[in-house]
Amino acid sequence: MNMTVTDEIIAVTLIWLFVFVYAIAAAIDFGAGFWSFFYRNRKKNNMSRIANRYLSPSWELTNTFIVLVVVGLVSFFPGVTRVLGAVLLVPFSIGVLLLAVRSAFLVYSHSVDRYKKTLILISGLTGIFIPALLILVLPITYGDMIDTSGGVERLLWGELLASSSTYAYIAFAVTSTLFLSSLLLSDYAHVSEDHEAYRVYRRDALILGPITLLSSVAVVVTMQFDAPWMYENLFANQSWILASVVAFALGYWAVYVKKPRLATLAVVTQYLLAATGYGRAHLPYLVYPGVTIESGFTAESTFHALFISYLVGFAILTPGFLYFWKLFMTDRQYLKKR
């Protein structure tokens, strides 16, 4: 499927890139919170400590990308923002509230020791609930769960809760969160030379890999009945999906042969390939069938000005992000907590 490169395609690609980066970073961040909670009572190992050490500097950086997603969507596609803003008001408000509570405890727990146990509980629970809420935007954009009457869009909660796609997406969000975070934390523990934590997180990744793959298959299967237009488009872009399966196989093999860095990079590549195929299959619709990338797009002059601003912003911020990541994953004193 060939696509002409237009202003709309450039804009939606940029937004999709923001969404992808946030999805991966947030999944690892939320998953680390869950693992910290899950292993909190294991006194003879360091899994919880490794997860908390990862969370300490990373959560603030992760939250910057959700700001980019929202600002980019409002700037480039005000038409879709109006529809999704009305439809997703309740689920996203709950998600933002949970994110605010989580962030508050992440800030204050480092200053007041008595909040640390509460932080672990809040971080663990929100690490599951927030991804499950945020993923709902994908089945909602199928269109059948939105009622438009009198020029006002409303979410049909009955349709949402009765849809098999809803639960397939939630399962995919939760398993992906745990799988990606266990991969990254195994790599993080390996670099930290914490062999016991590496062993446990590697074991978790080996268990969760096939479960995550099955949940992604469930998304495609339910899509066949809930969004046949999307299902047909997905198979028109099957080369991206097949390439993602190959990348997943490489990543899972790397976990098995104990190459954690290769495993993490391969699985993130797998998600990138799958997300590209999914995004292409969704076009030209942003919300089916009423909002397309053309109908929801901003004025041409506004797009050009915003795009230049984003390029300048990325030129300034990207070196800082790369430097942060380099220090975060290679600073031996921090990794070993000296």
N, C-alpha and C positions, 0 to 999 in steps of 0.2 A: 504494500500500500504506500504510494508516493504522496507526499504532502508538499504543497507549495509553501515556501517560507514567506510568511506575511508578518505584519506587525502583531496580529493576534496570536500567531503560532510562537513568535519570539516571547511574547508576554506570558502565555500560558506555560511555555517551557521553563521560563524563569521561576514562575510560581511553583511549578511541579518540582523544580530543583530545591526550592526552599522547603517544600513539604517533605521531600525525600530526606534531606539532611536532618530536618527536625525529627522525622519519624525514627530514623536510625539512632540519632543521639538520645532522643527521649526514651526510646525503648531500652537502651542500655542503662540510662540513668534510672528509670523507673524499676527496671529489673534488678539493678544493684540494691535499690531500697528494699525490694522484696527479699532478696537473698540475705541481706543484713538481718531482716526480721526472722527469716526461716532458720538461720543458723545461730540465732542469738544465744541459745543455751548450750552451744557446743564449747565447753570450757577448754577442751584439749586441742583445739585447732584455731586457725586464724581466719576462717572464711568470712565471719561477720566483720572483723577488723579490716580485711582487704576490701570488702564492699564499701565500708564507711570511708576508707581512705580514698577510694575512687570518687565517691560522691562529693567529698569535701570541696575540691576545686572545680568540679565539672558541671554541677547543676546550674550555676549562674550563667555559664556560657551556653548551655543548652536552651535556656529560656529566651535568649536573644533571638533564636531562630523562629520561635512562634510569633514574636513581634514582627519579624520580617514577613512571615506568611500573611498575617492579618493586614499589615500596612500595604503589602503588595497586592493582595486581593481587592482591598478597598480602592486602591489607586488605579489599577489596571482594569478591573472588572466590577464597576459599581453596580451593574445590573444584577449580577449573580449575588453580590453582597446583600442586596436588598432582600432577595428571595431566601437565601440561606440564613440571613440574620433573623428573619421572622420565624422560619421553620425550626432552627436549631437553638432558639433562645433558651429553652428550658434545659436540654441536655448539656449545652456548652456552658451555661451559667453554673450548673452543678460542677462541671469539670474545672472551670476557672476557680470556683470556690475551693475545691479540693486542692488545686495547685497552689492557691494562696496560703492555705493552712499548712501544706507541706513545706513551702518555702519559708514560712515564718518559723517553723520548728527547726528547719535546717540552719537558719541564722542564729536563733537564740540558744539552741542546744550546745553550741560551742562556748557560750559564755556562762551558762547556768547548768551545772552538772545534773541537777535534779530533773531536767527535761530530757535527758538522753534516752531513758527508757521509753518515754512517750514518743520521742522522735522515731525510734526504731519501729514502734507500733504504727504510727501515722504514715511513715515512709513506706512500710511494707504493704499496708492496706491500699493506700493511694497508688502504689506502684502497679496494682492490678486494676483498680476501678477507673483510673484516668484513661489508660489506653482503651479500655472497653467502651468508654463513653465517646472518646474522640473518633474511634473507627466508625461510629454510626453514620458519619457524614457520607460514607461510600454507598451503603445500601439506600440511604435516603435520596441520593442523587439519581437513583433509578427512575424516580418520578411517580410511581404508583402510590407512594406513601404521603404525597402532598395533595391537599385539596385547595383548589383555587375558586373562590366564590366571592363576588363583589369586589374583585381586584385585590383580595387579601389572601395570602398563602398561609395555610395551617398544616401542621404535622398531624397525620392520622395515626395516633398512638396505637389504636387497635391493629391497624395494618402492620405497623412496625414490630409490635410484640408478637404478632402471629406469623411473621415471615421467617422462613427457615434461613434466609440469607442473613438476617440480623444475628442469629446465633452462630452461624458459620464465620462471619466476620469477627465477632467477639472472641471466638475460640482462636482464630488466626492472630488477633491482636495480642491475646494473653500468651499464647505459645511462642510467638515471635519475640515478645518482650523477654521472656525467660530464656529462650534459646540464644538470642543475640547477647544478652548480658552475661550468660554463663560462658560464652565464647570469649568475650572481651576480658572478663574477670580471670579466666584461665590464663590468657595471655599476660594479663597484669600480674598475676601471682607468679607466673613463670619468670618474668623479667625481675620481679622482686625476690626471686630465689626462695619462695615459700612453697616448698614441694608438696606439702600436705594439702594446702588450699588449691594448688594447681590440680592435684589428683582428683579432688572432689568436684571442682568446677568442670574439669574435662569429662568426668563421669556424667554430670548433669547434661552437658552438651550432647554427649552420645545418646542419652535417653531422649532428650527433647527434639533432636534433629528430625527423626522420622515422624514424631507426633506433629511437628510444625508442618512438615510436608503434607501429611494427611489433612490437616486443617485447611491448607491452601487448595487441595483438591476438592474439599467440601465447598469452598467458596465458588469454585468453577461449576460444580455440579448443581448447586442451588441457583446459580446465575442462569442456568439453562431454562429454569421455570419462571424465575422472578424478573429477569431482564433478557429475553431472547435476543434483542437487538445488540446488547453488549456481548452476549455469548458468541454470536456470529462474528462480530468485529474482532473479538479476542482470537478466534481461530484464523482470521485473516492476518493477524499479527503473531502467528504461532512460532515464527522463527525466534522472536525475542523470548518467548516462554521456554522453548526447547533449549536455547542457550543458557537460560537461567537454571534449568535442571542440570545441565552439564557443570555449571559453576557450583551448584549445591553439592553434586557428587564429589567434585574436587575438594570443596571445603570439608565435607564429612570425612573423606579419606584423610585429609590433613589432620583432623582431630584424632582419628584412629592411630595414625603413625606419629603422633605427638609433635606436630609442627603448628603451635598455636597461632603464630603471627600469620602464616599462610592461610590457616583455617578462617581466621577473622576476615582477612582481606577477600578471600574467595566468596564467603557467604554474603558480605556486604555487596560485592559485585553481583552476586546472584539476585539480591533484592533490587539492585539498580536495574538490571536487565528485565526482571519481572515487572517492576514499576513502569519502565518505559513501554513495554508491551501493553500493560493495562491502561496507561495514559493515552496511548495512541488509539486503543480500542474505544475509549470513552469519547473521543472527539467525533464530531464537532460540538457535542453536548457538554455543557457544564452541569446543568440540571435537566434531565430528560422530561418531556420533549420541548419545553418552552424556552429554555435559556441556552443559547449557543455561544461560542466564543465571539461571534460577530455581533449578536444582539446585546450581549452584556459588556461590550468593550467600551473603553473610554474614548475621548476625542483623540485624533491622530497627533495633534500638537502637544497635548498633555502627555501622551505616551512617550514621545521623543524626549521631552524634557525629563520625565521620570526615569527613563532608561539610562540617560546620560548620568543622572544623579546616582543611580544604582551602580553603574560602572565605576564611578569615582569612589563611591563608598567601599566597594569590594577591593579596589586597588589599595585603599588605606587599611582595611580590616584583615584581608587575607594573610599578609605576612605575620600579623599578630596572632591569628588563629593557629597558623603553622608553627610558630615559635612556642606558643603555649603547649601545643600537643607534643612537640619535641621534648620540652622540659618535663612535661607530665609523664611521658613514657620512658624517659632515659635518665632522669636525675636520680642517681643511685642513693643519694642521701635521703631524698624524700621517699623513694620507693621502700627503703629499709627503715624509714622513720628514725633517722639519726638526728 
